[in-house]
């Protein structure tokens, strides 16, 4: 019997998501009304998302979503939300849709929106002052929604789609069927929602509290909310052109724990709320994650301390080294200083941090620490078996045994991610040369890694205080696709490109 994809059910679910997108769009609409700016831009976006969402919802049938439909939904929702999210940028920007450097240009608007919903943090904004508070807040909200969305998808759907990270999450946390922490997926979503919202509110209180006591003079309520939204989401957009570098040292220290927690497995955070204080310490992945942050930060701080060009004293050296390692490793993408002027050794270490990522089951992107942990354990096992070929040595995470099929999935995923990264690097270099650009090889590698692994800032033209406008429009269009593929972890997109998916 031939089983075909139920595209009507998939489209209906996408429509439901789009219809509900009107709720977060109402927040910047209120700001626009209060400020008297860009009201029609957000009212128009709400009208489009409600109408399109309602029409798609009417395609609903009575069948449940299967695995095939889940692949389609995961891929389509992110792209559909990015498309609707771009509407306010096009309508609100004072520039022309034909100006390749204006946010109103369709490619730029889609780039900014996709960067937001995928929590990448790369931007094409060159003049932040030209944008209204409503537009700046919408950028922040898009990233917050993207962070929450990937949590729900990762725990609720991807663990059913045979993506190695979700399978490993079940083994490592010693929690079977992590997508069913509660009896129904709706309850799981509410659990995640509660943790996510709670952590965001704590971040708002801490950041705004610093402003009230005079420790962060320009961290007013708008900025506190904006940075709370994107630090917990490990996303990185800031309404300030100098990112976290535009705020006080106290604010930078305050952002570090929220970036770190946002990239921590939310199942472990849930365990902490239940009083299970030993669970994080018992997690192999958590120890590896924290250990990597500590070692990488120590090395960067040592490199900065030995750099005669970096004259900042002990506290700034420690703060900038720690902040930027945490930001890049967790794929947040904030910057406390323009690290493009650091020594080559420090910059290359930050580049390597891009490929690490945070924990599975978090808001973070990139390859993720659990996959690297499996690879390292697998390599150690290979060396052991080379000496003891008759031995039987299963690979363990915590008290659980990782299945051999999952190990193969991990190696395949990492190899595929690295191949895509190299391919995107070639595209960036070749396309830049085609238009007479001056993008160097390391700049191209940094931009490719940052875009595909959803980091945000990179080096050179794509540095933390610059924008991606230095790249050709055609390159930015390719980057839109790469951000989307990287955020949903490659597999759903590749499955959709397989002819057998549609035929059998």
N, C-alpha and C positions, 0 to 999 in steps of 0.2 A: 504494500500500500504506500502511495506517495504522500508524504506529509509536507504541506506547504506552509510558508510563514504567514501567520495571521496578522497581516499588516494593518488591518482595521483596528484591532485591539491595541496594537502598538501606537498607532496614530492617535487613538482616543486618549491613551495615557499621557502622551506628549501634550495633547490639547488641555488636559486637566492641569498639568504643570504650568502651561502658558497662561491659562485663565487665572490661576492663583498668583502669578507673577504681578498681577495688578496690585496686590496688597503691598509688597515692598516698594513698588513704583509710587504708591500714594505718599510715602514718607518724603522723598524729595519734592513731590508736588506741593506738599504743605509748606516746605521751606521756600519753594519758588513763589507761592502765593504771598507768604510773609515778606519776602524780599522784593516782590514785584518783578521777578525776572524768570524767563524761560517757562512760564506756566503752560503755554500751548505745546511745548516740546514734550512735557511729561503727560499732559492730558491726551495728546495724540498717541503716545506710546501705550497708555492704558487702554485707549479705545481699540488699538490694533490688537493688543494681546488678548483682550476680552473677546473680541469678535472672532479672531482666528482660533483661539482656544475653544470657544463654544462650538464652532463649526466642526473642529476636529473631534471634540467629545461626542458629537452625534454619530460618529462612525462606530461607536461601541457596540460589541455583541456580547453574548453571555458566556463566552469561553474564557477560561483563565489564561494568564500569560504563561507560556512555556519557556524553555531555555532559549529557543530560537528568537522568540519575541523579546526576551530580556536583552539579548545582544543588540537588537535594533533600537530598543528604548534607551539603553545606556548611551549609545552613540548619538541618537537623534536629539535627546533632551538637551545635551550640552550645546549642540550646534544651534538648536532652535532658540534657546534662551539667549545665546550670544547674539543671534540675529535681532531679536526684539530689543535686547539691551543696548544695541547700537543706535536705535532710533532717536533717543534723546540727544546723543552726541551729534548726529547729523542735523537735527532741527534746532539745537541750542547754540551751536558754535557760530561765532560771527563771521568765520571764513567762508569761502566758496567751496561747493562740492567738486569743483574742477581744479581746486588748488591742492596739489599733492602733499603740501605741508600743513594743510588745515585739518582739524579734527572732523570737520564736516565731510571731508572726502570719504566715500563709502569704504574704501580699504582701510583707511585710518580709523574710522569709527568702529568697524568690525574688529580691527586689531585691538583697539582699546577695550572693547566689550569682551572679546574672547580672552584677552589677558586677564580681565577681571574675573569672569566666571570660572576660568581654569586656575585661578589663584596664582597666575604667573607673576604679575607685577611689572612686566615690561610696559613702557609707555611711549606714546608718540606726542605727548603734550610738551610743547616748548615754552609756552607762556601760561603758567598757572593762574596768574593774575587776571587773565582775560576770561576765565571761566567763572560761572556763578557758583555759589555755595551748593545749590541744588545739584549741579552737574558733578562737582567734586564729591558730594556725599553719595551720589549714585554709583560712582566708581568704587567707593568703599563698600557699599551694600552689595554690589555684584560679587566682590571677593568674599564677603561674609557668607553669602548664599552659596557660593561655590565650595567653600570649606565645609559647610553643613551638608551640602548635597553629596559630596564625595564620601563623607562618613556614612550616610544612609545607603548609598550605592555600594560601597565597599563591604559593609557588613550585611546589608540586606539582599544584594543581588550577586556581586562578584564571587562570593563564596559558593554560589551555585553555578558559576560559569567557568570553573576549573582554571582560575587564575592563581598561579602559585602563591602569591602573597596572602590571599585569603585562606588558602588551605594551611599555610604555615602558621597563620595567626591562630587557628584552632589548636594546632599542635603545641605551639609555644606557650599559649596562655592556659593550656590545660582546660579549655572550655570547648566542649563539643557543640557543633552547630552555633557558632558565634552569631550568626544572623538570627538566631532564635534565643537570645538571652532571656527573653520573655516569650510566652506562648505564641504571640502573633507579631508579625512584622510591624503592625501599627504601634504596639506597645514598645517594641525595640526602638522605633523612630522617636517616640516620645521620650524614652530614656536618654537617647543621644541628644535630642533637642534640649532637655533639661540641663545636662552637663555643659553643653555648648553655650547656651544662653547664660547659665550661671557663671561660667568662666569669663564670658564677655562682660557681664555686669561688674564682676570683681575688677576687671581691668579698667573699666570706666571709672570706678570709685577710686582706685589707686592713682591713676593718671590725673584725674581732676582734683584729687586730694592734694597732690603735689603742687598744683596750680594755686589752690586756696591757701596753702601755707607758704607760698612764695618760692618754692624750690624749683618750679618750672614755669617761669613767667608767661610764656606764650602757649602753654598747654591748656587753653580755655576749654569750655565744655564741648564745642564743636570739634576741636582737635583731639580731645580725650576720647570722644565717641568714635571718631574716625580711626584713630590708631588702635583702639580696643577691637574694633571690627576686623582689622586686617592683621593684627598681631596674633590673635587666637586662631584665625584662619590660616596662619603662616602664608600670608598672601603678599604683603609688601607695598601696596599702594599707600601713598601719603599725600595729603593736600598741600604739603610744603615741597617746593622744588628741590630742597636739599635733604629730603627724606628725614630720617631721625637725626641727621646732622644739624638740622635747623632748630633743635630743642636742647634743653640743658642736659648736663651729665646725669642728673638725678632721673630725668625722664628716660634716658637711654638705659640706665641700670634697671629701671622699673619694667621696661619692655622685654628684657632678656628672659625672665621666668615665664612670661606668657608665650613667647615664641617657643621656648623649650617644652612647655606643657601642651601647646597646640600640636607639636610633632610627636607627642607621646601617645601610645596606644590608649584609646578611650576606654577599653575594657579594664585596663589597669587603673585608670582614673576612677572608673565606676567602683572597682574593688576598694579603693581608698575611701570612697564615700560610705562604704559598708563596714569600715573599720578594719579591713584586711591590710594592715600596714606592712606586712612582710611580702606581699605579692610582688611589688616592683623589684625588691631585692632578690627574689627567687627567679626572676625572669632573665634568661640568658640574653635576650634581645635588649632589654632595658639596660643591663650592665654594659653591653657592647656599645649601645647608643651614647650613654653618659660617658663611658670611657673614651670613645672617639672624640667627643666634644672637648673633654679635658686635655687629651694629648695634643690634638690639633691646635687648641687655643694656646697651650703652653709653648708649642713650637713657634707659632706666629708671634706671640708676645716676645719670645727670645730673639726672633729675627728683627722685630721692630726696635727692641732695646739695643741691638747691635748696629742699627742703621744710623749713621751720623746725620742723614737727611731728615730723620724723624725725631724732632726735638720736642718732646711733649711732657717729660717727667714720668714718674712711676704710675700714678693713677690713670692719666690719659692713655699711656701705653697699654696697660692691662685692660682698660675699658674698651678701647678700640679693637684690640686683638680679640678679646672674648666676644664682643658684640658682633663683629663681622663674621667670625667663624660660626657662631650660633645662627646668625641670619642666613648665611649661605647654605650651611649644612641642613637646616630645617626647611630650606627652600622659601624662606620668608622674603628675602630680598631687600630688607631695609639696609641702610648704610649710615654709619655714624660719622664717616669721613670718606673722602675720595681715595679709595685704596688703589686707584690706577697709578698713583705716584709712589706706591710702596716698592720695595726691592723685588726683583724678579722671583726670588725664592718664595717670598710671602705671597705674591700674586699667584704663582703656580700652585701653591698649597691650597689657596682659596678655590682655584680652578678644580682641583681634585675633590674638594669638599662638595662641589656641585653634584657629583655622581653618587654621593652617599645617601642623603635624604634622612628623614626621620623614621619612626617606627610604622609598621603596618597597623591599620586600624586607627590612623590619625588623619589630620587634615593635610599632611605633607605630601610632596610629590617625589620625583626622582626615583632611583632604583630601590631605595629603602634598605635600612640596616638589616632586616631579617634575611633578605636575599644574600647580602654580603656575608652574613654570619654562616649561612648554609654553605656558601661557596668555600669559605675558609675552613669550616669543619670537614667538608668533603675533600678538600686538598690534603688536610692533615690525615684523614683516613686513607687516602690514596698512598701517601708516603708510608704509613704504617703497614698497609697490605703489601707494599712492595718488599718489605722486610719479612713480613709474616704472611705469605700467600695463602696459607690454609686457615687463617683466622676468619671468624665471622664477627664483623664489627658494624652494627647498625648505627646510623647517624641519629643523634638525639638532640632535641631541644627541650631543656628542662627535664621532666620525667617522661616526655613523649618521644616516640620514634617517628622520624620523618620518612615517609614512603619514598621508595626509589623513583616512582613516577613523578612525584613532586620535585625531587632533586633535579631530574631531567628538565622539568618545566622551568625551574629557576635558571639553570644554565642556558636554556634556549631563550628565555626572556632577556637575560642580561646581554647575551650575544646579539640578539636582535636590536636591543636598545643602542648598543655601541655601534652597530652597522648603520642604523638610522642617523645617529649623531654624526658619523663620518660623512654620510651622504648629504646631510644638510649643510655640513661645513663646506663641501665642494660646491653646493648650490650658492651659498653666500659668497664665496670667493669668485666663482665664475660670473655670477650675475653682477657683482660689483665691478669687476673688470670690464664687463660688457658696456657699462655706462661711464667708464672712465673713473670709477671710484678708487679710493685709496684705503681699502680695508685690508689690513695685514692678516697673516695666517693665524696668529694667536688671537687677534680680535675676532676673526671669523669663528675659530674654535670655541671661544668663550661665548659668543652670541648664539651659536648653534646649540651648545650645551644648555645655556641659560633658557633658551626658548623651548627646546624639546623636553627638558627636565623641569620646566615650569619654575625657574628660579627668579627671573626678572632682569636685574642688572648684570652686566658682564664687565668687559674691559674696553678701553679705548673709546671708540665712537658710541658704544653701548654702555659706557660707564655709569656708575650709580647716580651721578648728578647730570646725566645727559639723556637723550631720547633716541629712539630707533629711527628717527627721521633721516639719519645719515645713510640708511640703507635704501636701495631702490624700491619703488612701489611694488614691483613684481616680487622682490625678495620678501617684503612684508606680507604679501598675499600668501606666499608659501609658508611663512612663519605662522600665520593664522591656522593653517591646517596642522602644522606640527605641534602647536600648543594644544590643540584639540586632541590629537592622537596621543600625545604624552600624558595628558590629564586622565584619560580613561584607560591608560596602560596598554595601549597598542592592540591587544588581542581582539576586543570587540570590533574594531575597524577592520582588521585583517580578515576576520570571519565574514564580515559583510562583503568583502571583496572576493570571497571564494565562490565560484559559480555553483558548487554543490550546495551551498547554503540556500540558494534560491530555487534550485532545480529539484532537490531530493526531499 
